[in-house]
Amino acid sequence: MPKKELKFEQALSRLSDIVEAIEDGETTLDNAIKLYKEGLSIAQNCGDILGKYESEVLTLQKNADEAFTLAPFQPAMEAKSCMTM
């Protein structure tokens, strides 16, 4: 049976729970590894969701002539590298 896809907010909440469970040190090594793998999968899913919506986000930019235009969102390089860690 395929796993149910979590909504973004649910995925972030689950990821937070996983981090807390691993950091508290009360879980076994086997369980910590399972949680870590689950967390990686959830983080990848969150990145995919954000990537999908990133193309839909527009930013308001000021031109040299002081007029405003809408342009596609272009994330900073630091934000991109954070997603790949």
C-alpha angles and dihedrals in degrees: 000000000000118000117258111254111240123223113246095257092047090049092052091049092050090047090053090050090050093051091049092049093050095044096049089065094220096113128086120256091248092052092044090055091049091049091047091053091047089050092052090052092048092047090052090049091050090050090051091050092049091047091053093052095039090077090055096054117095127195129211110236130188115227126214089261090057092252119133124231136176117245134175114273113261113193121218116257091244091060092050093050090050090059093056097054 
